[in-house]
Amino acid sequence: MMLRFSTLDDLARLPQSDPALSVITKLANGLFTEALPITITLMQPDDEAPPLADLCRAEDIILEGVIEQENMFMIALHTDYQHSIVLVIPNKDWLNSELYQCISDNLYH
């Protein structure tokens, strides 16, 4: 199940050994001070990728960009209802090929 973080206190749910901790902490420290509501979501190996790949085609969600840092993809999304979402997806071999292609097509170089 994807882990969701909306406040700095939520970071306590992420194990200290998780390789995404550094990236998510940096994101949270920078983004949770913004005026707009933001959710950071961490994809886990058992999460279903096809619904995420659908985000590349959704009409009510704007994919603002994808970057890779510390072997993690960060996908910035903005919804029509003024909520921002940052998906953090480990660059691992368990990624479904459709989702990986969506990420690659939008990766900022």
Steps between C-alpha positions, in 0.01 A plus 500: 500500500628845412618709790357853505655799673319833546684640803850481643362283783397239241868432426524304827312217325788446258768262636841657549646225280279586200714625208229758415526671840760757389309601185162516675640700791651756261172524309295534818724770646468703181140433399302483821560872553312587180150650512342233277416156640765247403524125546819300454433136414757219503436207268576157644582180304152353555313811377315471173680690224231514226285760684812712540581470131148631433613829656697568183169509311267654761323818393445643849860451615795693361832318500735789572823308477714204596851507645725227633704544817671241720358221279144624564264646242302801621189575300332836559125504435244777534127441508213717379393549859826673601668208675855397419633148523860386482538130427831351610571178314820300555683426174484125550456198274149438642364803311246404239618578144203730423566713808875503431430621144272777630775609740768487231288700255462781753840491670667840518853483360 
